[in-house]
Amino acid sequence: MIVPYIETAIALVLIFTVLVMFHELGHYLAARAVGIRVEEFAFGFGPRIRRLFKRGDTEYTVRALPLGGFVRLAGMEQGQEDVADGFQAQSIARRALVIFAGPFASLLLGVVVFIMLGLFWGYEGRETTNRIAEVSPQTEAHRVGLRAGDTITEVDGIKIVDGRQLVDTLSKNPGRRLKLLVHRDGRDIRVAATPKWSVSYLGADWTFANDSVGVIGYLYDETPAAKAGLLPDDRLVSINGNRIDSGPEMLKAIEVAGPRTAHIVVRRSGQTVQADAAPSITWVSVGGVRWTPQWLPNVGTNTSSPFKYTDVLLSVNGQEVRTGEQFTNALKMSQGDKAVFVVNRDGAEKSIPVTLRPISGKPYTYGYYVSRGRLGFQLESKLEDVSVGTSIVTGLQVPLVFIAALRHLNPKKDIGGPLMITKMTSVSVARGLRSVIFLLGALSMSLAFINLVPIPIVDGGHLVLLLIERLRRKRLTAEQMGWINMVGLVILVVLFVAIMSSDISKIIGGQVPQ
């Protein structure tokens, strides 16, 4: 169908236009505020189509290519210091303010967008729907043609009503071929898919997406695997000398190893890497509920359980619970058959008394791994209404979240260019308006930080040059600026080619989310 492509193209144009124009608006307002003459405020790039109007000294024009726009300031070039109301005639502080105003405007747009998301739609909670948000590349879901926006309504004839039921059903059936009924674009289609084995062990999620090789898909911080030096994308070879070629073989090797230190052999970038790690407790069953990291209760269909699917365990009998060992130690110290659990429920702490009902003669049981079946998609979260205050606080915190996320940035996976942005836009369009606006906010935040990178030509580079000018107490010459700008241009071209090559490689290699 051609309609999704048209919708994606329209969304792309609108997103880029808003991103660039808001960024340029920052430069424009700052320039006007410090008395710099703005010669032109252009909508779009390329040849001029028409002049909309002129107000004061500024022409407002429309250009041929409707992707963003630009602001042309008077006296912008090196050597134009004699233009009294021009950019170069201003003090370092004023020039820095005008340059910084662009990234700041992008940051402000991102904050405003995330505040508006909370006000109009609410924010994503812990519970999920049975609608697909994204399909991971090179997974079973990708292979059978599932994509963002699909809603799974049946599994083997069983009606699916929410994400929890869907995940539980798939988790219990690794390696078993299932028949799915999928609702897409107003019609139902049938798909057969086999959930692949996924094993949580040593604080790492090992996925068998291609059946024969376990690959670390996610690695939790401060876990045995992380401390032993294992990394995401490591490919499992053996455990304690036992070669692992499937999920069931991994479970067998783990059962034999028990709580003892395991000798792990993996392949990494063509090299063999060995590591020794003692497993930590991964799940605890107590009071008729099984708890799994990050210590969430799996209550299943038990409507009489005092716990909710979204509860997060904080403490047991007054003892903090962050690890399985802390959990079991707190249970050991329980007096009689009673324990008091404190959970975080909807942002508030709630105390819940629990009866330690014996399981196989024991008040609680625990284990060192969790196995489940996965198809390889993420589900949309249910939206929760929030107050105006919460929306504002959340929006203001988003820049800090972006900065924190930079610690886990994987350049090969997480950095993309125009092609990947196009694909992200396509996925967002399939999910709906809120997702498109979310993407706008995320890209605006990214644009703010990217523009502050100290590369000549971009805003961050200009700020560094102004700092150098301040330290030298004199301006760089036109010739020096010419060489610096040439270096900046070369850097940008090299980065652009590298990112485009990476995008093309991902597309050809089937590594693009659907």
C-alpha positions, 0 to 999 in steps of 0.5 A: 500500500502506498498510503503509509509511505505518503503518511511517512513522507508528510510526517518527515517534512513536518518533523524536520520543518518544526525541528529546524525552524524552532532551532533557528527561531532561537537564533533569531530571537536572541539576535533581535534581543541583543540588537543584531539586524536579521536580514532574512528569516527563510522557511525552507532552503534553496532558491527563493520562491517568494517574499511573504512580507517585510517587517522592519529590516527583516524579510520573511521568505519561502524557499523551494525545499520545505525542510526547515529553514534558516536565519541570515544575520547582518555582518556574519562573516569574518572581517565584517566587524565594521557593520555596527548592527552586525554579528561580528561587531558584538561582544563575545558574550552577545555572540555566544548568546546568539549561538547558544540560543539555537541549541537551547531552543531545541532543548526547550522544544523537547521539554515542551513536547514531553510536557504536552504528551503528559497533559494530553495523553498521559505517560507510559505506565508499567502495564502493556497492551497487546499492540506491538510498539516495535519489532526487533531486527533478526528475530522470529517476529521480524521473520514472520512479518510482524510490525509496529501497530499490529495487535495480537488478538489470539494465540492458538485460539485463546483470546488475548486482551492485554500485554501481560496475558500475551507475554505470559502465554509466549513465555510458557511456550519456548520452542513451540509453534503457535498460531497468532491472529493479528489485527492490522489496518482494519483486517485480520491476518493469521501468522504462525510463529515459534517463540525463541528461548531466552534465558536470564542468567548471571544478570544477563539476558541470553537470547537464542533468536536463531535457535543455536547461539545464545547472545547477550541481548541485555546486560544489567549493571553490577551483576555477576556477568558485568563484573566478570567482563561479559558484554552485550552481543557476546555469543555463548560457546560453553558453560563449564566445558559443556557446549551450548547450541540451544536454550534447553542445553543451556538450562541443563548446564545451568542446572548441573552448575547450580550455585557454584561459580560457572566458567563461561566461554563466549565469542566476541568479535571473532575472539574467544573470551573466558570468564568466571562468575558465581550466579546470583538468585534470579527468582523467589517464590513466596506466598503463592507469588513468583518474584523476578527481577527487577523484583516484580510479582508474576501474579498471572490470573490470580485476581485474589493476590494482594499484589499487582502486576506493576508492584515493585518490591522495596523491602521485606520485614524492614530489610531493603531488597535489591538482590535475590540474596537480600530477599532470601536473607530477609525471609530467613529472619521472618518470625513464624509464618508471617512477613511484611512486604513493602512495595512501590505501587503507583508511586506510593509505598504500600505495606502488605502482610504475607503468609509464608505458605509452604511450597514442597515443604519449604516456606519459599523457593528460589533459583538462579535462572529464568527461562521464557519464550520470546518472539522479539517485539516490544509492546505498547505501554498503557497510558496513565493520566497524570497531573499538570505538575507531574507533566511539568516535572517530567518534561523538565527531567527529560534532558537529565534522562538524555544525559544519563542515557549517553553512558549506555550509548552504543554508537554502532547500534544507537546512532543513525542518520537520515535513513534510520530517522525515516524508518523511525518515523515510519514506525511512529506513524504506524503507532499513531499521532502520540508516537510521532510527537514523541519522536519529534521531542526526542529528535529535538533533544538529540538536535540540541546535544548534537549541536553542542558537540565542539566541531567547527561549523556547528554551534558547539564549535563556534562556542569553542572558537569564541572561548579561544578568542576570549583566551587569546584576547584577539580574533582569529583571522579570516584565513584561520577561520577559513581553515578551521571551517574547512576542517569542520566541513571535512569532519562533518562529511566523514561523519555523514558518510560513515553514518549513511554507510552504517544505515545502509549496512543495517538495512541490507543486513536486516538490522532495522526495527519494524 
